[in-house]
Amino acid sequence: IQYFKCLPVHTMPVRDLMLSWLYLRQGDLSSAVSMNNQIIKEQGDSPITLAAELNNFYIDLYNKGDINSASALLTQLKTQKNKLPLEEINLAEHALQMFGVSANNSSSSGEASSKGITEEIVSNPVSFGISQNYPNPFNPTTTISYQLANNSHVRLTVWNMLGQRVATLVDENEQKGVHQVTFDASQLASGIYLYRLQASEGTGGDKVFVKKMLLMK
């Protein structure tokens, strides 16, 4: 943390996002949220602001377990102009629904099956899309969510910056809906990686999405 605090001023947006992740990793949720709020206040409408806002949403949901605060934050983001893309909104709403089902199942049976929860959720996305992984940066695991507008053959792969494929997370036919995959990078070195979603529709034509993620050990 002290190292990142001493970085030059021109690195501040990325530096502050890194600091937020480090605080989160140490269990200091208050400092993580405070750092995200600082980014939101200072950076205006920018991709790094979006990352900070989504981090706060997922901290409320997954780390604090506060579904009401997460829902209120998502509602606020949806009403702001030029904010979340539609696929990010759909995936965040799915996360809220999934967390709610998980909490209800846990309280009633004492244990919830992730597979069972996924099967019970009805999702009807109208477009293909992939979300920014969470957490990001991460060490060593992170979750990647994506949505399919039609039944498709899905190939989700991870690549290093040398153009080498380092992991194949999904390579199968999947049903229309929202899906989540956990990526374990414990065998990989720190650095920037790309994850690539290719969804092949039966009518022809592939949907391809690529995003970056940062592994920090």
Secondary structure as GFF3:
##gff-version 3
##sequence-region A 1 217
A	DSSP	alpha_helix	2	5	.	.	.	ID=ss1
A	DSSP	three_ten_helix	9	11	.	.	.	ID=ss2
A	DSSP	alpha_helix	12	25	.	.	.	ID=ss3
A	DSSP	alpha_helix	29	43	.	.	.	ID=ss4
A	DSSP	alpha_helix	47	58	.	.	.	ID=ss5
A	DSSP	pi_helix	59	63	.	.	.	ID=ss6
A	DSSP	alpha_helix	67	79	.	.	.	ID=ss7
A	DSSP	alpha_helix	86	109	.	.	.	ID=ss8
A	DSSP	alpha_helix	114	120	.	.	.	ID=ss9
A	DSSP	beta_strand	129	130	.	.	.	ID=ss10
A	DSSP	beta_strand	141	148	.	.	.	ID=ss11
A	DSSP	beta_strand	152	159	.	.	.	ID=ss12
A	DSSP	beta_strand	165	174	.	.	.	ID=ss13
A	DSSP	beta_strand	177	184	.	.	.	ID=ss14
A	DSSP	beta_strand	191	201	.	.	.	ID=ss15
A	DSSP	beta_strand	206	215	.	.	.	ID=ss16
###
